Amino acid sequence: MFVASSQAAISRSAPHIYISALPFAAKDSLVYRDFIPLCTGVISVTTFGIDRHGGRLVATLAGHEGAVNSVAYSSDGRLLASGSDDGTVRIWDIRTGEETTTPLRGNDGQVKSVAFAPNGQHVISGGEGEAVHVWNVKTGQSALPPLRGHSGCIRSVAFSPDGKLIASASEDKTVRLWGTETGLQVSVMRGHTGEIRAIAFSPNGQVLASASDDRTVRIWKSLTGEEDGDPLIGLENMIWSLCFSLDGEYLAAGSVGTFKVRLWDMGTRELSSVVIIQDSSVTSLAFSADGSKLFSAGKQCMRSWDPRTGRELTNSSLVGHADWINSITLSLNGLFIASGGDDCTVRIWDAAGSVDEMVQPQPAHGRAVTSVAVSSVGTFIVSGSYDHSIRVWDALTGEAKFPPFPGHSDTVLSVAISLDGCLIASASEDTTVRLWDARTGEPVGEPLQGRNGYMNSVAFSPNSRWLACGSDNSTVRVWDVATRQIAPFGPLQCEHTVLAVSFSPDNRLIAAGDDGGFIHLWLVGGTEQARAPFKAHSYGSSAFAFSSDARRMVSGGYRDLVRVWDVENGHQLFEVDHRMGVFCAVVYSPNGQYIVSTSPDKTIRLWDADTGAAVTTLFGHTEDVRSVVFTPDGRSLVSGGDDSTVRIWDVEAAVALSSQTERDTLASLRSTSVDADGWLVRSSGELLLWIPPEYRSHIQIQSCSTVIGSHRVVLTAQEELHWGERWMSCWRNDTNSSA
């Protein structure tokens, strides 16, 4: 499996057997133990909370150029078929990780579903072309002319257990049965009122189940095509996944939106009381051979559940895909589970491994990080998230200081720390602001209630006396921190929904940015405006920050450039060529030297605060960066994003790297991002390093000193790296004679 797991690197560039594949090999493997002592100048890989080899991932199969929508095992478990948005069906030899034929292409668009015949001789596929294709596995040629009849994209195909029938389900709201030998249409099943997303034969082949966007599951008699009883109703949203247990006793269906899996007793057709809820839409389901586990797929993760109780099995998560998992399937012997996803990969997992042997993820947020804050002495970091929690981290080690703070019932949109470091404030979509003791993690008093609407932004005054919060009802409300009562001044009225709020460093002003693109300024302690609101952006002023001397302000708005303003008169001084998105952030460095901005391109950029000239770009986040803040000494940046991570960046190292990349290979490695194929590439086009797919979202390189996330992969070098034309130097001199 050494070659199979790194085939994408080796097939493109043979030297990367040593440069890329070997460093990422299992540390306890014979290949690694025998060859790594013979090499010098190769990268060192250290993982935290993830291990592609020890975490039950057996192999990653790369080759598709589009999302993998469907995977299916042959009955003997030796072959695996995959269908993709790239328009191909690929057949893989599981023992070697290689394709057994050239890609099968029907030339009619994306492939949405594949299935193996019970005898292993044929594979069927369906997709955008509205036709079912039947392929000969050995020759890679069509075994029958395309089976046509549907008038919409085919979402799901299946063979009957005896191999005599082919079933297909379509966006045209019909299920069709075809004779395997003749390719003739046997019956058309009508009844669904929405697109049909999934079908499954019962193990005895007597019935066929179909799941639809109309929120129902229908049961059909395989022999006649007639509906067998009333529709099964139990999910509140569209149903995208369906599977029978191998004994035929249960039928499971999963939905999008409500993130639920429901089960029916097929003997009585009654809905089970068991409700399984995962943290994302349910895209695919599979029962274990003995029926004791039900696997579910969603965003980046597979989970397993006890279908009798609905409880998640301890430490059951299988994490590796960088994006949504679209399809999962178990080998008939129950030993392996295969998955295909939007990251264009197929992955093979050990389905029978003990959960006790799995590498456990590190403490982290389970969903997007919306806001980060750093204490005034720089010792701890606070973050808020879509997972409804607030977390506190040691700024030096990245370790959690407390369990997640419970209390909010919806997304935490903003967090702040008082200047004295005693209190943490959090604002939420649940319309409340909460206070927490930063030393103990305990809540302080009752929640501060807003007036209908999300609490979008929260900020302490520099003297820690006042707490301001901007909300959906176009007001800024201010509380007295000591008494937790509404301040005698306010509420302060804006023209639109308040998106951001802040105090000036000199404690003279309260500022707010609203959804109309205006920035408002009031004198602290009264309702008097320091000056008339000024139009900063065409759309919402979603982020702004004062300079340390309070004379300047930097702001960003939806789909607009970053702008710098004179606070006193509201005049624009200059703008920075960095276009903002819906969720973006701006900040000044404490010494006023830099402006930092984020954008939808997943980067963090540093600019000269006086001229607006670009200084450097930080790569690392794999999704939008929502929040960024400097540590008080200005030496580090802390950021949080939609990839559920908090990252700490060394500012000096980042600035220095921008001038070193062409001279220093490791610096070049650190100042680039991972491309779509997993390569770190020098600006000249030279391939530096290939990153395995399961590590790409968790890589810690360049000036990022710490990644606070469930998984982290750290790349380091103790000596000069022998890459490029000097790659042969990675083989030690004292071994050259025996090489």
C-alpha positions, 0 to 999 in steps of 0.5 A, a space after each residue: 500500500 506504500 505505492 498505492 497511497 502515494 501513487 499520485 506523487 510517484 506517477 507524476 515525478 519519480 524522485 518524489 518516492 523519496 522526497 514526498 512518499 517516504 516522509 509520509 509513510 507509516 513510521 512503523 512500516 518496513 519501508 520507512 524503517 529501512 529507508 529513512 535512515 539512508 536519506 538526508 535532507 527530506 522533510 520531517 512530518 509530525 501529526 497531531 490528532 490524525 494519522 493516515 496509517 494509524 487512523 484506519 485509513 488504508 489507502 487513498 486512490 487519486 485519479 478522478 478530476 472531479 467530485 467522486 459521487 458514487 463507489 461500489 465494491 465487487 462481490 469478491 471485494 477485489 475491485 472497486 468502481 467509482 463514478 465522478 463529475 469528470 464523466 468517467 467510471 474507474 475500476 480499481 484493483 484494491 490490492 495495488 491501488 491501480 486502475 484495471 482499465 482505462 477510464 470508462 466514459 459514456 460521453 454524456 456528462 457527470 456520472 452520479 451513480 455506479 453499481 457492480 453486478 453480483 457476478 462481478 462481470 459488469 458495472 452500471 452507471 447513470 448520470 447527466 446523460 439520462 441513460 444507464 450504461 452497462 460496462 464489461 469490467 474486463 474489456 472496459 467496453 459497453 456490454 449493451 447499448 445505453 438504456 434510454 427512457 428517463 427524461 432527467 439526470 439519473 441519480 441512482 442505479 442498482 442491480 437486483 441481488 440475483 443480477 436479473 434486473 437493473 433499477 434506475 432512479 431519476 430527477 424525472 420522478 420515476 424509477 425504471 426497471 430493465 432486463 439485464 440480459 436484453 436491456 429492455 425496459 420492464 416497468 416504470 414506477 410513478 408516484 413520487 412528486 419530487 426528484 428521486 435521489 436514492 434506490 435500494 433493493 432489499 437483500 432478498 430482491 423482492 422489493 425496491 425502495 426509493 427516496 425522494 425530495 418529496 420527503 417520502 420513501 416508497 416501496 415497490 414490488 420488484 416483479 411487477 413494479 407496483 407500489 407495495 403499501 403506503 409511502 413511508 414518512 418520517 423525515 422533515 426534509 429531502 431524503 438523499 440516502 437509503 440502505 437496507 440492513 443485510 438481514 432485510 429487517 431494517 431500512 434506513 434513510 438520511 436527509 439533508 437540512 435536518 441532518 437526521 437518519 430514520 429507520 423502519 422495521 420492514 416486517 411491520 413497516 413502522 417507523 422506529 423511535 430511534 433518531 440518529 442526528 449527525 452534524 451535517 446533511 446525511 449524504 450516504 448510509 451503509 450497514 455493517 455485515 452483522 447489522 450492529 453498526 450503521 455508517 453515515 457520511 457527511 461533510 469530511 467525516 464518516 460516523 458509525 452508530 448503534 442502530 438499536 439505540 441511535 447512539 454514536 459509537 465511541 470514537 467512531 469518526 473516520 476523518 480524512 476527506 477534505 470536503 463532502 463525502 458523497 458515497 460510502 460502501 462496505 465490502 461484503 466481508 465487512 472488513 473495508 469501507 470505501 468512500 468517495 468525495 468532493 475532494 476527487 478522491 476515493 478512500 479505503 478504510 479499515 471498517 473492523 478496526 477497534 475504536 480504541 486503536 484510533 488516533 483521537 482528534 484534538 480538542 477543537 471547534 466542530 464548526 466554523 470559527 466566527 470570532 477570535 480575541 486575545 487577552 491584553 497580556 497575550 496569554 490566552 485566546 478566546 474563540 466563538 463558533 457555529 457549534 454554539 460554544 466559546 473556547 479558551 486556548 493557551 496562546 503559547 501551546 494551543 491547548 484548551 484551558 477549559 472545556 467548551 463554555 455551554 449556554 448559547 443555543 445558537 451560533 456565537 458571532 462575536 467574542 471579546 476579552 476585557 482589558 483587565 483579562 477578567 471577563 469574556 463576553 460572547 454575542 450570539 444569534 440566540 439574541 443574548 450576550 453572556 459574560 464569563 469569568 476568564 479565570 474559571 470559565 464559569 458564567 457571570 450573572 444571567 444572560 444580557 438580553 437584546 431586543 429581538 434579533 441576532 447579537 452580531 458584535 460585542 466589544 469592551 471599552 478600554 477601561 473595562 467599564 462598558 460593554 457594547 453590542 450591535 444587533 439586527 434591530 439597528 441599535 448598539 446597546 451598552 451595558 455597565 459591566 459592574 452592574 450588568 444593567 443597561 447604561 444610562 446612555 443609549 441605545 445608539 441608533 443606526 440606519 441598518 443592521 449593526 454588523 460591527 462595533 468597537 471602542 476607540 483605544 483612547 476610550 473617547 468614541 464608540 463606532 459601529 458599522 451597519 449593513 447599509 455601508 455606513 460607519 457611525 461614531 458617538 462620544 462615549 457616555 452620551 447619545 451625541 454623535 461625534 460626527 455625521 455617519 459617513 458612507 464607507 462602502 456600497 454594501 455592509 460595513 462588516 469590519 473595521 478597526 481603529 489605529 492605536 492612536 485612534 486617528 485612523 480607521 480601516 474598514 471593509 465591506 461586502 464585495 468592496 475594497 479595504 479603505 483607510 479613513 481619517 477618523 476626525 473628518 471621515 475623509 478617505 486617505 487611501 484604499 487597499 486592493 483586497 476585495 472583501 467578502 461577506 465574512 472578512 476582517 481587518 485590523 491594525 498592528 499595535 505599532 501602527 506599521 501594518 494593516 491586515 485584511 482577509 478575503 474570500 480567497 482564504 488568505 490573510 494579507 499584510 499591508 503597509 499602514 502608511 502607503 497601502 503597499 502589499 507586504 506579504 500573504 499568509 496561506 494556510 486556512 482552507 476556507 474563508 477567514 472570518 476573524 483576525 487579531 494581533 497579540 498585544 506585542 504585535 509579534 503574532 496574528 491569531 485568525 479563525 475561519 470556516 475550516 473550524 481552526 484557530 491559527 497563530 502566525 509569526 508576523 516577523 517570520 512571515 515578513 522575512 519569508 517574502 524576501 527569502 523564497 527564491 533563495 531558501 527552499 524551505 522558505 519557498 515551501 512555507 510561502 506557498 499554498 497547496 494546489 488542487 492536486 496536493 502539490 506545493 509548487 515554487 513560483 518557477 513551477 518546480 514541484 516541491 512537495 506532494 501532500 497526501 489528500 487527508 492531510 491537505 486541510 490540516 497542514 501547518 507550514 510557513 509562518 503559521 506557528 500553531 494550528 488549533 484544530 482537531 487535526 494538525 500536520 507539522 512539516 519541519 526540516 532539520 537540515 538543508 532540503 535536497 529538492 529540485 535538480 539536487 534531489 539525488 543528494 537526499 541519498 546519503 553519500 555513505 550509501 551511494 555505492 550500495 544504492 
